[in-house]
Amino acid sequence: SMVGYFLYGKQLPSWDLEMQVFCDVVRHHTRGLFLESSDKTIEDIDFDKIHEGYAARPMPSTKLSIDVGVYCAHSITVSDCNLDSDWISGIGIAEDPLRSLIEKDASASRQIYGELLASWSACAVHGIHRNSHDRALEMRPLADNEKIVLCLHGGSYVMGGPSSHREVLGKMTESSKLRSFIIDYRLAPKHPFPAQLHDAFIAFQYLVNQGFKPHNIVLAGDSAGGHLCVDLVLLLRHIAKTTLRQMTPAGVILLSPLPGMHMHGASLHKNAVYDYLWPTPIEWPTSPIRLFYKPGQKYDDEYRKEICDPLLTPVLGDLSEFPPTIIQSGSSEILIDDIRE
């Protein structure tokens, strides 16, 4: 990578040596994350072993600089915030599996780990100083109309968590002057769709239970987390119509979001030489999408039809009454064409 940089120049005009080496190295690494496979041998694939493999080599942890702010752990008791099965009637392809997840949690003591981050700029808004910041780490509104960011991390739905996103979330809370809460939602393939959506709703309801108003909660997510943010808005909109409750969040921040389950933009291959993510064919049973939705099922006509459901490919659904949304993505990413769509 370094030799190529000095012999042939920059791959893109805006790249420096560090950026070019980073992309080349990570691209080489991601080629081995999702192994080539075929539906012809799908019965021989050990999906539990694949899940264990991702758990054994998680995304690198990042640190929240003390110069930026502080954070602390908060755990959600699921039984205190669970979905009501009556609320999801008619939600579509997620209805039956969501009912099953709700039923399992009714007789369990499951908890979801999360982290509350408070930048010094967010603390200053509420008159909190560095040497007495305990109040900033309490899970309750610091003012009647305080806004808070609910972050849903990326990682292809198979990896990632609060520790991998502390640095980027610290920058977000510093620039926005808002506190943020990130959860460690369940990961595929051990926990396929809609387990992540279920956990995201529980986190949203948890914030409401702590006193935050739905219209003061901002959703933010990158990559798969961006897809999950859109899904959560669709679920909240459905619940609002079913229960006549106000459930619309303040806004949505999508950073290079996964647009859906079936990507077809030209950038998938055109930008493969630049993006540090490598395009994995959906025909592979071990691709991120196939691990996320019904791992072990063949990519047949029925599967193709199911992944067109709006909760899996939101662009095919009704996005009216959507809260204010900002989408940021790089022009050299493999998903840029589908993101623009």
Sequence and secondary structure as in RCSB ss.txt:
>XXXX:A:sequence
SMVGYFLYGKQLPSWDLEMQVFCDVVRHHTRGLFLESSDKTIEDIDFDKIHEGYAARPMPSTKLSIDVGVYCAHS
ITVSDCNLDSDWISGIGIAEDPLRSLIEKDASASRQIYGELLASWSACAVHGIHRNSHDRALEMRPLADNEKIVL
CLHGGSYVMGGPSSHREVLGKMTESSKLRSFIIDYRLAPKHPFPAQLHDAFIAFQYLVNQGFKPHNIVLAGDSAG
GHLCVDLVLLLRHIAKTTLRQMTPAGVILLSPLPGMHMHGASLHKNAVYDYLWPTPIEWPTSPIRLFYKPGQKYD
DEYRKEICDPLLTPVLGDLSEFPPTIIQSGSSEILIDDIRE
>XXXX:A:secstr
 HHHHHHH  SSTT  HHHHHHHHHHHHHHTTTS    GGGGGG  HHHHHHHHHHS        TTTEEEEEEE
EEGGGT   GGGGTT  TTHHHHHHHHHHHHTS  EEEEEEEEEHHHHHHTT  GGG GGGGSSS SSTT  EEE
EE  STTTS  GGGGHHHHHHHHHHHT EEEEE    TTTS TTHHHHHHHHHHHHHHHTT  GGGEEEEEETHH
HHHHHHHHHHHHHHHHHH      SEEEEES    S    THHHHTTTT SS    TTSTTSHHHHHSSTT   S
HHHHHHTTSTTTSGGGS  TT   EEEE  TTSTTHHHHH 
